[in-house]
């Protein structure tokens, strides 16, 4: 190992505070350090190659090492590296806003830029509160979200998040967040207490829980419902047929905004530009980030229906909210170049055409005794792990700890696959490769998973 490599590893060990990381795991070993990416693969500091089975963090849609995105950033930085959107505009933000509005369904025409997804969620809640105050409904401030759902780390977004373990250290949080069941049909019997519900029946039941929550809180106090098209935390829960159509009806009935949190699901992850398009519903607000630039520069956005902008058009009304780097010129330029690649290479069509093969590859693992369920959509899939396939018995907290952190996470990485082994809910493995991936990458993913999961079962 060269001295510069040693210096990097030492700096990572001594000075870098990693996100969502137990640093105790690296007391006796070096921190894995990724130095380069190309296509669907990344390389560590020692030169070892890994298949990026999570697109970084559901981000790198067009793959690693795209020179034209780096060039777009450099060109913009030379022309105008920074200017805020506080009472001023700049061309790239305006052009990107127009382009996003053209992609969105319905009249979601107003784009408020942030620097990431959590900030976009924070922005949506703040807009919902102020909007209802401006139209004479000042009590409407509460939000409804789903159990185990992850919506971000800022105080407001964290309040909307439905993962207790992520929240308990930061209490008290923003009041007014209410939880309802998610769309995990695999666990429908346990959730509802009713055996044998079809997906359609469970979808209606889950949507009706939102209606009951609105009624319980009082419709004059509820401002918004936040829901991902496919829920991430818990392991890629797709919506049952009819779920979002019923949810749309409920929100309309009670004058509640439907916020589609598409930080992961937008920009091709499901094979459509926006996740709601995959499941045929039109929200009032979309929150998005990640894939907008394929991670080559940070940006996020809240995209709102035109009617939500109406109270701000005249008089002295102002949305007193913003971020220094929201709509950054360099990030906006990169996003536009990224969307050019989407169109030129037909990435949406590529995902749609290859989704059945990706699903078939992962479904092929169902013969393993540890695999209980395979679910997802597009290039966004979760594999739920169980102790008993017949009863769907899950692992205890201690067993899950040993299985995921004690073995699976490291074993998958050592085998050459970067993905997520997670227990925010029942134990799952999540896969979300770059959108350029195809049959060869799927085969490699399936082969590595089969080997590692087989060994995991033998260790139980």
N, C-alpha and C positions, 0 to 999 in steps of 0.2 A: 504494500500500500504506500502511495506517495505521501510526502509531507502535506501537500495541500489537502489531500483527502482526509488525512488525520486531523488537520486543522478544522475542516468542516464538521466532521463527526464530533470533535471536542466542543465546538461552538454550539452544535445542536444539543449536546448533553448538558453544557454548563449554562447556557443563556436563553435557549428557546423554550417558551412555554407553549406546549402543544394544546390544541383544542380537543375537548371531550376525551382526554387521555389520562389514564392512570400512569403517572410517571414511575411508580414503583416497578412497573413491568420492565423498565429498562435500566434498573440499578446494576444488573450484572451483564447486560448486553447493549450493543450499540442501537441507536434509534435508526430504523430503516430510512434510508435517504434516497429519494428519487431525483435523478439529475437530468433526464432526457426523455422525450416522448416522440414516437413516430407512428402515425396511423392509429391502430388499436392497441398499441403496446407502449410500455414505459420501461425504463432501464434504471437500475439502482447505481449507487456510487461505485460498486464493484464490477459493473458491466452486465449483471444478470438481467435477463428480459422477463417481463411479466405481461400477461394479457390483462388489459385494463377492463375488467368486467363490471366496473361501476362508473365508467366515463368520468373518472376523477371523483366527483361527488354528484352524479347525475347531471354533468355539466358539458363535457367535451363532445358535443354532438358531431362535429365534422372531423373529429380525430385530432391527434397531436401533430405538431410540426408543420402546420400550414403557413407557408412563407407569406402568402398574400395577406394574411391577417396581421402578421408582424409588420409588413410593409405599410398596411393601411394605418396602423398605429403610429409608425414613425413619420409618415407623411403628414398626418394630422397634427402631431406634436410639433413639427417644424412650422406649421401654418398658424395654429392656435392651440396651445397646449392646455390652457384652462381659461374658462370664464363661467361665472355662476349663472344660474337661471333665476336669480332673484331680481325680478323686474326687467330682465334683459333676456334676449334669446341669442342663440348662435345657430348657424346653418345646419350642422349635423344633427343636433337635437330636434330641430324642427322637421328635418327630412325623416328622421327615424320615427318621430311621433306620427307623421302622416302615413308612413309605411305600415306601422303597427296597426293603426286605425283601419287601414285597408284590409288587413288580414282578419280582424276581429269580426265576430258575428254581430248582427243587430246594429244598434247605434252606440256601441262602445267606442266613442270617438275622442275622448279626452285622456291624454297620457301624462301622468305625473311621474317623473323619473326619480329613482332612488339609487343607492349603490348596492343593494342586495335584496334578498327575498324577505327576511325578517322586517326590514324597513318598509317594504311594500305592504306587508300585512299590517304593520303599525299605522301606516298612512291610511289604509282602507278603513280601519276602525275609527280613526280620528275624523275622517271625512264623513262617515256615517253619523257620528255624533253631531258634528256641526251642521250637516245637511238638515237633519230633523229639527234642530233648533231654529234654523233659518226659515223653515216652512211652517213653524208654529206647533211643533210636536216635541217640546223640550225634554219630556220624560223618556223618550226613546234613546237608550244608550247601551243596553245590554246586548251581548252577543251569545250565540249558541254555536257550539262546535262539538266534535265527536270524540268519544273515548279513544285514548291512545294516539290521537292525531297530533302531529308535530307541525307547528306553525311559526317557529322562530324563537329567538332568545331575547330580544328587547322586552322590557317589562310588560308592555301591552300584548305583544305577540306571544310571550310566554304565558300570560294569563289565559289566552285562547288555547294554548297547547294542552292536550289531554293526557300528559304523561306525568303522574305525580312525582316520580323520582327526580325529574328535571326541575321541579318547581320548589320543592320543600325547603331548599337552602336559601331561597330568595323571597320567601314570604315576609310581609304581606305583599301581594301583587295588586294589580289594578282590579277593583271590584267590578262585578257585573258580567262575569263569564259563566255560562251554564253548559253542562255536558249532556249529550245524548248518545245512544248506542251507535256503533259504527256498522259497516256493511260486511262484516266477516261472516259470510254464509256458512263457512266450514264449521263455525262454532254457534250456529243459530239455535240449536237445541238448548245449549247452556244459557245463551243470552235471553231467549224468550221464555224458556220453560215449556215450550211446545215442540213436540217431536215431528220431524218429517216435513217441515215447511219447504215448499219449492222456492227457488230463487226469487220468483216474482212475488210470492206471498211474503217472503222475508223482507224484500225491498219495500213493499207497501207498509209492512209493520214498522220498519225502521224509520221511514219517512213520517209516519203518523206519530212517532215519538217526538219528532220535532214540533209538530202541531200541538201535542199535549204540553210540551215544555213552554211554548209561546203562551198558551192559555194559562198555565200555572203561574208564570211570571207576570202575566198581564200584557196583552198585545200593545198597549200604549207605552210599555217600557222596553220593548225589544227592538233593536235597530237592525241587526244583521244575523245571518247564518253563514258561517265559514265552513267550506267543505272542499276537499281535494277531489278531482275527478276520479283518480285512483289513490286511495289513502296509502301513504308511504309507511309510517310507523306501524308496527304490527305485522308488516309483511305484505304489502301490495294488495289491498282489498279493492277489487273492482266493484262498481255499483251494480246491483241486480237490475234486470230489465225493469224499466218504469220508475226506478227510484228517483232520478233527477226530475222527471216529468212531474211526479207527485210533489216533490220538494218545491218546484217552481210554482205550482198551483197554491201550495200552502203559503209561500212567501208573498204571493200576490194577494191572497185572501186577507192576510193580516198586515199588509203594507210593511213588509220586512225585506231588507235588501239581501239578495243571494250573492255571496262573494265566492267566486271560484278560485281557490288558492292553487295556482298552476306553476308555482316556483319550480317544481320538478316536471309536471306534465305538459307544459307548453313547449313550443319549438321542437316538434317532431318526436318527442319521447314516446307518444302513443300512435304516431303515424299521421297526426293532424297538426296544424300549426298551433292550435289551442285545444286543450283537453276536452272542453265542453263540446267541441265539434264532433269528437269521437262518439259521444253519448247523446248527442242531439238535444242540448239544452243551451239557453242563452242566459247568462248571469247578468247581474247589474254591475258588478265589478270583477275584474280579473287582476290577480296579483301574479307577477312573473319575475324571473331573473335568470339564473343559471345559464340555460342554453342560448340566451339571446346573443351572447358573444362567443359561445362555446368555451367560455372561461378564459379567453385570451385577454380580457380586461373586465373589471367588475362593473356591473350595472344591474338595475332592477327597475320595475315599473308597476304602478297601479294604473289600470286602464278603466275608466268610468263611463257609464252611460251618459249620454248628452244631457239628460234631464237633471242629473246630479250636479252638473255644472251651471245650470240655469240660475240658481240663487246667487251665484258669484259674478254674474255678468254685469250687474248694474249697482249703483249706489256705492256704499263704502264697505261692502262685504269683501272679506279677504280670508283665504284659507291660510291661517297663521302657522305654517308648517313648511319645512324644507330641509335639505341636506346640502352641505358645501359641495360635495362631489356628485350630487344627483345630476344625471344627464351629462356627465363629463364629456368634453369634445372628443377626446381620444377613444373613450369607450363607445360613444355613439358612432364614430367612424368605423370601429371594429365591428359593431353590431350590424351595420349596413353591409359591410363586406361579407360577414358571416351569412347574412340572409341571401346575398348574391349566390353564395355556394349552395345554399339550400335549393334555390330555384334552378341553377345551372345543372346540378347533379341529381335533381329530383329526389332529394333525401326522404321526403314524405312518402313518395311512391315506393322507394327502396324499403322503408320500414314496413309499409303495408304489405308489400309482396313477400317479405321475408318473415313476417310475424308468425305465420303458420309453422314454418320450419323451426324457429326458435322455440315455440311452444311445444312442438313435437319432440325436440331434443330434451327439454326439461321434463316433459311428461314421461319420457322414457326412463326416468329415474324412479318412477312410482313403484317399480318392482322391489326397490330397496326397502328393508323393514323399517328404516329410520325415517323415511319420507312419508308424511301424512297427507300433505296437500301441495299442489302446484297451482299458482294463481297469478293473474296479472293481465297486462295488455301491452301491445306494441313491443317496445324494447324495455319493458319494466316488469320484472317478474320476481316473485317470492316463492321459496320452498319452505314449508313449515315442517319442522322435525318433531317426531313423537316417539314415545316409548312403546306404544301399542297402537298399531294401525286400526285394529278392529274397534277399540273403545275410544280412540283419539286421545288416550291419556298423555298428558304433557309431562315435561320434566319439572322436578322441584327446583326451587331457586338455587340450591346448592349444586344439583346435577347440571343445571343450565350453565352455571358459572364454570364448572369443570369442563363441560362440553364445548362451550363457545370460546371462552377466554383461555381455558387451560389447554385446548387442543385445536379446534377448528380454525380459528382466525389465523394462527401461525402456520398450521399445516397447509391450508389453502394457498397462503402467500408463498411458502417454501416450495410448493408444487408448481408455482408460476402463474397463479391466478389471484389478482387483486379484486376482491368483492367485499360484501358486508355480511358478517355473521352477527346477528343482533337478537336481543331479548327484550325489546320494548314492547312487551306483550308476550306471546308465546315464542319460543326459539325459531328463528328463520334464517335463511340465507337469501340475500337479495342480489339480483343480477340486473344491470342496466348498462350494457356496453355502448361504445360510440355508435352513432347511427350509420356509420359507414361499414360496420361489421356485417359479416355474412356467413355462409355455410361453413367455411373453414374455421372461423372463430367459434361458431356454435359447437362444432364437433370437439374443439379443444376444451371449451368450457364443460361440455358433457363428460368428456373423458376424465378431466381432473376432478370434477365433482364426484363421479362414481368411485374413483379410487379413494379419495379422502373420506367420503361418507361411509364407504364400506369399512375402512379402518376405524372410523369413529364408532360404528356399531360394535365392532369387535372389542372395543375398549370399555364399553358400558358394563 
